């Protein structure tokens, strides 16, 4: 069964196009490394919660939009191998130099994790 990496982050609303450009570049690398599907979703109905919510999870300000993303892999082994290759690229490939290709959001507030699907319904 597939394996999913999920991400939630706060992006300055003014940086929407910069985020899209950055995601297209970065996501193409995930596809090259074996990902089968990637969705980057710009929040347009993200309510404030009573106890917790997406905005609070990433400490989004009024000037930021919450982005919810996921990367689907054929299996965890493919994902783990891809992450190992990405770690190597981040140390050696100049495309990952933050001065030359800065992230259009605060990566320290991004939350992420890997998930094994337990229910899958499709039409």
GUNUDREN-630507 format. One record per residue (C-alpha): x, y, z; residue in three letters. Coordinates in steps of 0.25 Angstrom, whole numbers. Example, Ala and Ser with C-alpha at 12.3 -4.5 7.8 and 13.67 -1.06 7.14 Angstrom:
<sites>
49/-18/31/ALA
55/-4/29/SER
</sites>
This chain:
<sites>
0/0/0/UNK
4/14/-2/UNK
11/23/8/UNK
8/38/10/UNK
16/50/15/UNK
7/61/20/UNK
11/75/22/UNK
4/88/28/UNK
11/101/27/UNK
8/116/28/UNK
12/124/16/UNK
11/139/15/UNK
-1/142/6/UNK
7/152/-2/UNK
16/140/-6/UNK
6/131/-12/UNK
12/131/-26/UNK
26/130/-20/UNK
21/118/-12/UNK
15/112/-25/UNK
28/114/-32/UNK
36/108/-21/UNK
26/96/-20/UNK
27/93/-34/UNK
42/92/-34/UNK
43/84/-21/UNK
31/75/-24/UNK
38/71/-38/UNK
49/66/-30/UNK
40/57/-21/UNK
34/52/-34/UNK
48/49/-40/UNK
51/41/-27/UNK
39/32/-28/UNK
27/40/-23/UNK
14/37/-30/UNK
5/48/-26/UNK
7/62/-20/UNK
-4/72/-16/UNK
-1/86/-11/UNK
-14/92/-5/UNK
-16/107/-2/UNK
-25/109/10/UNK
-38/116/7/UNK
-47/111/18/UNK
-38/109/30/UNK
-46/112/42/UNK
-41/116/56/UNK
-43/105/66/UNK
-47/105/80/UNK
-36/96/86/UNK
-27/95/74/UNK
-26/97/59/UNK
-17/97/46/UNK
-14/112/48/UNK
-10/110/63/UNK
-2/98/59/UNK
7/106/50/UNK
6/119/57/UNK
0/126/45/UNK
-2/141/46/UNK
-13/149/40/UNK
-4/152/28/UNK
-2/137/25/UNK
-9/126/18/UNK
-9/111/23/UNK
-4/101/13/UNK
-7/87/14/UNK
1/77/5/UNK
4/63/3/UNK
13/54/-5/UNK
9/40/-8/UNK
19/29/-10/UNK
17/15/-15/UNK
22/10/-2/UNK
30/14/10/UNK
43/8/5/UNK
42/17/-7/UNK
40/29/2/UNK
51/25/11/UNK
61/24/-1/UNK
56/37/-7/UNK
58/44/7/UNK
72/39/8/UNK
75/44/-6/UNK
69/57/-3/UNK
78/58/10/UNK
90/56/1/UNK
86/66/-10/UNK
83/77/1/UNK
98/76/5/UNK
104/76/-9/UNK
94/82/-19/UNK
95/97/-20/UNK
80/97/-24/UNK
77/95/-9/UNK
86/107/-5/UNK
76/116/3/UNK
83/129/-2/UNK
81/125/-16/UNK
67/118/-15/UNK
61/123/-2/UNK
48/117/3/UNK
36/127/2/UNK
31/123/16/UNK
37/120/30/UNK
41/105/30/UNK
43/105/45/UNK
28/106/47/UNK
25/95/37/UNK
19/82/43/UNK
21/69/35/UNK
21/54/37/UNK
20/41/30/UNK
7/33/30/UNK
3/18/26/UNK
-11/18/21/UNK
-21/9/28/UNK
-34/12/20/UNK
-35/15/5/UNK
-48/18/-2/UNK
-48/21/-16/UNK
-58/22/-28/UNK
</sites>
